[in-house]
């Protein structure tokens, strides 16, 4: 009898263990991280698994370039439960192809429309949300406080005030605005902000989505504003890269730079400090346009072919939380999107960026070469560079871009 009881207990224990193993579920997550963000995500996953012991997250990491090809393959063949991508028009092809899952229920259940309000527009297509944003970084204008003091310029709130300052800098032999467009993309940042401030987020996104002609009056209005500052931009910008332009700021040969927050490290390595380097929002051009910002945003999505979408939604909600976004972004030196998150207050540029982005009501654009298809982005950026060198070529440039739009978006 005793022998039977021991056997029964052993059998029960084995059954219990088998049941526990059977209850654990797995979600697969595909990413394309460099080492630092990869380590940060692995730490988040460990926290998530500790809070959800019945869910195991299997992470597969790709290199950046390989991922761009891989995602197009695995979304149609053997989809994971979660996949990293980007917001705005970059996610639209996958949404329109039915390859990303509608996760509006995750947004509603976790009140993400409030906590992630600044990025909601960039995650919304046809009134539905298609993923969760978890990190971004601001663009804006970085400026040399010392040369502002040197010429008696005040930080401008409007574009007219900015242009008036340019006259002061010109008289002192200082470039009002510097950039380096040998790699083309820095000029796109200037275009994006001029268009966002002249016409607004919806117009800009319609343009980069190929729905608005490049010969439209709104585009011409944007270039008219660009023409006001063109004479004050570093003359040889087409021959230098963005780090060369940063050096001009460091040396006091340039006053302002439209750039992303990643430039702060380069500017400080050159010798600038929090006492000499400032940051401002791009000035207002049209006061009737609600302020929108440029902030490349990384996102996580549930593929339509996910095998475990319910647990994937649990992870999405976790990634959207203030706690998770605070931890991940602190590790990588970027900005959380959740308005309840915190940032390192000892870094004035992260603090300024968080305030700027979390309070914008006009929408978050990604960047021209993310929001437009690759071929259109290249042709567009070539046109931007040409305009900054030869502003009288505008008609030819816009006609060329319009011909490209009609061909590429067809």
Residue pairs with C-beta under 8 A, 6 or more apart in sequence:
23 54
24 53
24 54
24 55
24 56
25 54
25 55
25 56
25 308
25 311
26 55
26 56
26 57
26 58
26 308
27 55
27 56
27 57
27 58
27 81
27 82
27 308
27 311
27 312
27 315
28 57
28 58
28 60
28 80
28 81
28 82
28 307
29 45
29 57
29 58
29 59
29 60
29 80
29 81
29 82
29 83
29 300
29 315
30 60
30 61
30 62
30 67
30 70
30 71
30 74
30 80
30 82
30 83
30 84
31 38
31 41
31 59
31 60
31 61
31 62
31 67
31 83
31 84
32 61
32 62
32 63
32 64
32 66
32 67
32 84
33 41
33 61
33 84
34 64
36 331
36 332
37 328
37 331
37 332
38 61
39 331
40 327
40 328
40 331
40 332
41 59
41 328
42 59
43 327
43 331
44 318
44 319
44 324
44 327
44 328
45 57
45 59
47 324
47 327
48 55
48 57
48 315
48 318
48 324
49 55
49 56
49 57
51 318
52 311
52 314
55 311
55 314
55 315
57 315
60 80
62 70
67 84
71 83
71 85
74 80
74 83
74 303
75 83
75 94
75 99
75 303
75 304
75 305
76 99
76 305
78 305
79 99
79 303
79 304
79 305
79 306
79 307
80 303
80 306
81 302
81 303
81 306
81 307
81 308
81 309
81 311
81 312
82 300
82 301
82 302
82 303
82 306
82 312
82 315
82 316
83 300
83 301
83 302
83 303
84 298
84 299
84 300
84 301
85 91
85 94
85 131
85 298
85 299
85 300
85 301
86 296
86 297
86 298
86 299
86 366
86 370
87 119
87 122
87 123
87 131
87 133
87 297
87 298
87 299
87 364
87 366
88 122
88 205
88 297
88 364
88 365
88 366
88 370
88 371
89 205
89 208
89 209
89 366
89 370
89 371
89 372
90 366
90 370
90 371
91 100
91 123
91 125
91 130
91 131
91 299
91 301
92 125
92 209
94 100
94 301
95 125
95 130
96 125
98 304
99 303
99 304
99 305
100 130
100 131
100 301
100 302
100 303
100 304
101 130
101 301
101 302
101 303
101 304
101 306
101 309
102 128
102 129
102 130
103 129
103 130
103 131
103 132
103 301
103 302
103 313
103 316
104 128
104 129
105 313
106 112
106 129
106 132
106 313
106 316
106 317
106 320
107 113
107 116
107 120
107 129
109 317
110 317
110 320
110 321
112 120
112 129
112 132
112 320
113 120
114 339
115 320
115 322
115 338
115 339
115 340
116 123
116 132
116 133
116 320
116 337
116 338
116 339
117 339
117 361
118 337
118 339
118 357
118 358
118 359
118 360
118 364
119 133
119 136
119 295
119 297
119 337
119 364
120 129
121 201
121 363
121 364
122 133
122 297
122 363
122 364
122 365
122 366
123 129
123 130
123 131
123 132
123 133
123 299
124 130
130 301
131 299
131 300
131 301
131 302
131 316
132 299
132 300
132 301
132 316
132 317
132 319
132 320
133 297
133 298
133 299
133 337
134 298
134 299
134 300
134 319
134 320
134 324
134 325
134 328
134 336
134 337
135 297
135 298
135 325
135 328
135 329
135 332
135 334
135 335
135 336
135 337
136 295
136 296
136 297
136 298
136 334
136 335
136 337
136 357
136 364
137 260
137 261
137 262
137 295
137 296
137 334
137 335
137 353
138 260
138 261
138 293
138 294
138 295
138 335
138 352
138 353
138 356
138 357
139 189
139 192
139 193
139 258
139 259
139 260
139 261
139 282
139 293
139 294
139 295
139 367
140 258
140 279
140 280
140 281
140 282
140 293
140 294
140 353
140 356
141 256
141 257
141 258
141 279
141 280
141 281
141 282
141 283
142 249
142 256
142 257
142 259
142 263
142 264
142 267
142 277
142 278
142 279
143 155
143 255
143 256
143 257
143 277
143 278
143 279
143 280
144 249
144 252
144 254
144 255
144 256
144 272
144 276
144 277
144 278
145 275
145 276
145 277
145 278
146 252
146 276
147 153
147 169
147 172
147 174
147 252
147 254
147 255
148 154
148 155
148 255
148 278
150 172
150 174
150 252
151 165
151 168
151 169
151 171
151 172
151 174
152 168
153 165
153 168
153 169
153 255
154 161
154 165
155 278
155 280
156 162
156 164
156 165
156 280
156 283
157 283
157 284
158 283
158 284
158 285
159 197
159 225
159 228
159 283
159 284
159 285
161 283
162 229
162 256
162 283
163 228
163 229
163 232
165 176
165 255
166 176
166 177
166 229
166 232
169 175
169 176
169 232
169 255
170 176
170 232
174 252
174 253
174 254
174 255
175 232
175 233
175 234
175 235
175 248
175 253
175 254
175 255
176 229
176 232
176 233
176 254
176 255
176 256
177 190
177 229
177 232
177 233
177 234
177 254
177 255
177 256
177 257
177 258
178 233
178 234
178 237
178 245
178 248
178 249
178 253
178 254
178 255
178 256
178 257
179 186
179 187
179 190
179 233
179 234
179 237
179 242
179 245
179 257
179 258
179 259
180 186
180 234
180 237
180 240
180 241
180 242
180 243
180 244
180 245
181 187
181 237
181 238
181 384
181 385
181 388
182 238
182 239
182 240
182 241
183 241
183 242
184 378
184 381
184 382
184 384
184 385
185 367
185 368
185 369
185 381
186 242
186 245
186 258
186 259
187 237
187 381
187 384
187 385
187 388
188 367
188 368
188 369
188 377
188 380
188 381
188 384
189 258
189 259
189 260
189 294
189 367
189 368
190 226
190 258
190 384
191 222
191 226
191 368
191 380
191 384
192 204
192 294
192 365
192 367
192 368
193 258
193 282
193 294
194 222
194 223
194 225
194 226
194 285
195 203
195 204
195 207
195 218
195 219
195 222
196 204
196 282
196 289
196 292
196 293
196 294
196 362
196 365
197 225
197 282
197 283
197 284
197 285
197 286
197 289
198 218
198 221
198 222
198 225
198 285
198 286
198 289
199 218
199 221
199 222
199 286
199 289
200 286
200 289
200 290
200 292
200 362
201 290
201 292
201 362
201 363
201 365
202 363
203 212
203 218
204 292
204 365
204 371
205 363
205 365
205 371
206 212
207 214
207 216
207 218
207 219
208 368
208 371
208 372
208 376
209 371
209 372
209 409
210 372
210 373
210 376
210 405
210 408
210 409
212 218
212 219
213 219
213 402
213 405
214 398
214 399
214 401
214 402
214 405
215 398
215 399
215 402
219 398
220 394
220 398
223 387
223 394
223 398
225 285
226 387
226 388
226 391
227 391
230 387
230 388
230 391
233 388
234 240
234 245
234 248
234 254
237 245
237 385
237 388
238 385
238 388
238 389
242 259
242 263
243 266
245 254
245 257
246 257
246 259
246 263
246 266
246 267
246 270
247 270
248 254
249 255
249 257
249 267
249 270
249 272
250 267
250 270
250 271
250 272
257 263
258 282
260 294
260 296
261 334
261 335
261 349
261 350
261 353
264 277
264 349
267 277
268 277
274 348
277 349
279 348
279 349
279 352
279 353
281 291
281 293
281 356
284 291
289 362
290 361
290 362
291 360
291 361
291 362
292 360
292 362
292 363
292 364
292 365
293 356
293 357
293 360
293 362
293 363
293 364
293 365
294 364
294 365
294 366
294 367
295 335
295 357
295 364
295 365
295 366
296 366
296 367
296 370
297 337
297 364
297 366
300 316
300 319
302 309
302 312
302 313
302 316
306 312
318 324
319 325
320 338
321 338
322 336
322 338
322 339
322 340
322 341
322 342
323 341
325 336
325 337
325 338
325 341
326 336
326 338
326 341
326 342
326 343
328 336
329 335
329 336
329 341
329 343
330 343
330 344
333 350
335 343
335 350
335 353
335 354
335 357
336 342
336 343
336 354
337 357
337 358
339 358
341 354
343 350
343 351
343 354
344 350
344 351
345 351
357 364
365 371
368 377
368 380
368 381
369 377
369 378
369 381
372 380
373 408
373 409
375 404
375 408
376 404
376 405
376 408
376 409
379 400
379 401
379 404
380 401
380 404
383 397
383 398
383 400
383 401
386 393
386 397
387 393
387 394
387 397
